[in-house]
Amino acid sequence: MTTSPLVLGPMMRYVDETSASIWVETRGDSRVTVRAGDRSWEARTFVVHGHHYALVEAAGLEPGSVLPYTLEIDGTQCWPEPTSGFPPPVIATLKPGKPLRMAYGSCRTSVPHDAAGNRTHGVDSLRAFALAMASDADLPWPDLVAFLGDQVYADLTSEQMQEFIRARRDIEAPPGEELKDYEEYAHLYFLAWSDPANRWLLSTLPSAMIFDDHDIRDDWNTSLSWKKEMEATPWWHGRIVAGLASYWVYQHLGNLSPQERDEDPIWRQIAGHTGGAEIDVSAALDDFADRADQDPKSYRWSYCRDIGDTRLIVVDSRAARDLAPDNRALLDKDEMAWLDGSMRGGFRHLLVATSLPFLLPMGLHYVESWNEAISQGAWGNRAARAGEKVRQAVDLEHWGAFENSFHQVAAMVTEIADGKRGTAPETIMFLSGDVHYSYVAEVERASGSRIMQAVCSPIRNPLPRLMRSFAAVMSYGVAAPVGALVARSAKVPDPPFRWKGVKGPWFTNNLACLEVVPEGLKLWWQTGVVDNGDELHPRLERVASVTVAPRAEGGRPPLLSLG
C-alpha cells in the first residue's frame, strides 16, 4: 500500500470575499497545489522540527462563489481521496451583504468514535454535524466554524496518545502522560483532526480558533504562583515553547488574513525564502514562542473580523494576562487597549468570542470575585494561601476572578449598548465555552442593545455528574444573593449590572449554530445521537434554540423566543 504524501488536512482556514487559505501537513519537502476549475495556486512547504507544512492562498476569487477543488503534492492528487464517500470539498467565498451563519463550540477530546469512546466521552457533536452536512442536501452550511478553546488536551491524554508517548520515552518520568515536546503535540493534532468525517468537514468549512488552558495545561496562567510553580519544574519550559509553537502552526496561522500574515514575523521569514530547499523555522519559532510566553505584549493572538453587518472579535483570555500581584488583569494593558479599539458600534450585531464566559451564572461570578479578593490578601496571608489552593482546585479563574478586567469590559459594553461608540447594535453577544455546560444569559437593561452570553461547551467532553449538580445550583436565582453576601464579606464591589439565565444549563455534548435573520439572532444547539448501536453514523438532534429579537421601541420588554 502506497503511503500518501499528505499527512493532515487540507484545512480550509481564513476565507473572505476574494481569497481562501488552505493549510496542509505533508510527509516531506514538497510543492502543494490547489486547483479549482481552470485556476491553480501553489506554495512551498516549510519545516518545523521535522514536520512539513504549507499554507496555500487562493487569491483572485469571485465573491459568493462555490468552487470544488483538488489538492496536489508534487503533481500527485491527494485530496479528495477517491474512495472517501464524502462530497467534493469546496472553496466558498463570502457573499457581500449575506447575513452571517456560523457554528461554534469548545472542549473536544480525541478518543475513538466507537462504543467505548462514546460511553466515556459521549458522541462527538462535531462529527455528527459533519455527517449531517455530507448527507443532508437541505442543511444550510455555516460560513465558518469557530473553535473556542481546548481543541486538544495536552494534559489529559488518551490511551492512543499515551501509546505514542511510551514508544519514545519513559512515561513514568515527568511530565508523565502529559505532552513534553513538539513531536508529541504534532501527534496530538493528528489524532484530533484525522477522523475521515471531521477531516472532510475541516477541508470544506472555514475555521477560526483560539486556545484555552488545556491546549497548554489546566489552569494555564491562573495566577503568578501557578506560573512560578510550573517554571520551577524541569519540563515546563519545553512544554510551553512546544505548545505555543505548535499552536502557531496548527491553529493560529490559519486565523490570519493575508494582510495579517504579511505582518507576522515568522510568516515573513517563510514567505521571503527563495532558497532551493524548504526553510526550517524551528529555531526561530521556538524563540518566538518563548518570547510570547515571557513577554505577552510581544505578540497578539486575538483578532477581529467583519462579516457583512456583523463584527466578530476573538479574544485571547489566556496568554495575554498580567499576573503581577499589584496589577492582576485577564488582559494586560496592551491587549485591553486593542479590545477597547475593536469594541465599536455601527454593526447590527457585535459578537465577542472569548473561551472563558464573560457572564458566568451570577452566583459563581460572586464566588470567583470573593476568591480573588481572598487570594490577594483581603483576609490575611494564611487565607490568601488557602484561597489560591481553592482557585486552582475548582478553576475559579474566569472573568469574575479578575474584577478589574471585568469592570473595564463591562464599561465598554455598556457604552456600545447606549450608543456612545457609534450606532448601538441590536445585540452584543458573548460567545464562549470552557465550563462544560451550555446556557444563555442576559443583562437586565431597560433600553439600548441587548447584552447576552451564549455558551456552547463541550463539543465532546461531558462534565462529571457531581460537577453538573454544582453548575446547576450556581445557575439558579437563589445562588446570586448568597454569592453577593459572600463577596461583600471580602469588600468586593457589586458588578456594574445584573444578569440572569434565560436558557439552560444543559450538559450534553453540543455544537452551537448562530444565524443573523430578519427578526434578529437565531441560535441553536445540536448533539449527536446513536441509533440501533450504529456508533459510526450518529444523527444530529437539536437540543435547544433561542431567537433574540431587537429591543422594542419605547422601552417595551425585548422579544425572546425559546425553543
Secondary structure, 3 states (H helix, E strand, C coil): CCCCCEEEEEEEEEECCCCEEEEEEECCCCEEEEEECCEEEEEECEEECCEEEEEEEECCCCCCCEEECEEEECCEEEECCCCCCCCCCEEECCCCCCCCEEEEECCECCCCCCHHHHHHHCCCHHHHHHHHHHHCCCCCCCCEEEEECCCCCCCCCCHHHHHHHHCCCCCCCCCCCCCCCHHHHHHHHHHHHCCHHHHHHHHHCCEEEECCHHHCCCCCCCCHHHHHHHHCCCCHHHHHHHHHHHHHHHHHHHHCCHHHHHHCHHHHHHHCCCCCCCCECHHHHHHHHHHHHHCHHHCCCCEEEEECCEEEEEECCCCCCECCCCCCECCCHHHHHHHHHHCCCCCCEEEEEECCCCCCCHHHHHHHHHHHHHHCCCCCHHHHHHHHHHHHHCCCCCHHHCHHHHHHHHHHHHHHHCCCCCCCCCEEEEEECCCCCEEEEEECCCCCCEEEEEECCCCECCCCHHHHHHHHHHHCCCHHHHHHHHHHHCCCCCCCCCEEEEEEEECCCCEEEEEEECCEEEEEEEEEECCCCCCCCCEEEEEEEEEECCCCHHHCCCCEEEC
